[in-house]
Amino acid sequence: MTNKQIESESSAGLSKARALLIIASILWSTSGFFTRWLQTTFENDAGPEIHPLQMAFFRVLFASLGISLFVRLKDVRFAKGMVFTSISFAIMNALFVTALAMGSAANAILLQYTSLIWCVLFSIFLLKEKPDLRAIQAVFPALVGIMIIVIGGWHAGEGVVILIALGSGLTYAFVLTGIRSLHDVSPAWITFCNLLVAALVLMPFVMTMPFPTMNQLLILFMFGVFQLGLPYLMTAKSLKIISPQEAGILTLLEPVLSPVWAYLIAPEKDAPSISTWMGGGLLLAALFWRYYPLKKKPDVF
């Protein structure tokens, strides 16, 4: 195989990995939609109120059942780092859904992306990967954009929710770094283990809560499989090729798209504010900067 063919295959693999992350980001961005859908079921007396921990439990339970279909017997093996990654995932899931249910969905999603700075640090210092200069530069406008949107949508009494969401950002970075370190383990198996452990950790806390109706279970099933399970499987596959530094930047599409879906669902309630437009513009600028092709300097003989 020639060097040109190798480069072509490598480029194709990188493009596929990036495409998977883009699709994952689009699916992730529907979290606010599913949360709001569940809230309408008990607001309209169509079922019991779903506690945030209940939502987190059924979400990962159904996601694990869906992903189990992709796990082959030969994929089943245990590797160093899987326990840490799975526990980090369980904590992240509980923190994120709690922040989502207790406060602004936009703020919960955005603050999870403070993981950007952690992804850069963990990738360089824990995984010993080469610094991605463009990704590091893109972190700064992205973080400024996040802060503008969060401050613009700040409500009194949300201090605890902010801390919970920041915690989900830290654990999200642990998850991405952990998955990246498990490069020789099947993405489907890693994803299944993470989801199953998260469900087992949460199970004792939800045993005594009112059981959801069939309609609510159907919503939770779609929430788990399509918003959580499939996107994480795609992410695990892409992290075989892409570093956490780049993955953190590329998945910024999620907080950009989330308010768009919210507006399309309820334009009278979720019209984007000025701070959302400003912050969203900076997030797009960060993405543009990371992926805008640099002109190669001509060789000098």
Summary of the structure (lengths in Angstrom):
residues: 301
radius of gyration: 19.6
end to end distance: 28.8
largest distance: 76.9
contacts: 1031
relative contact order: 0.21
helix: 75%
strand: 0%
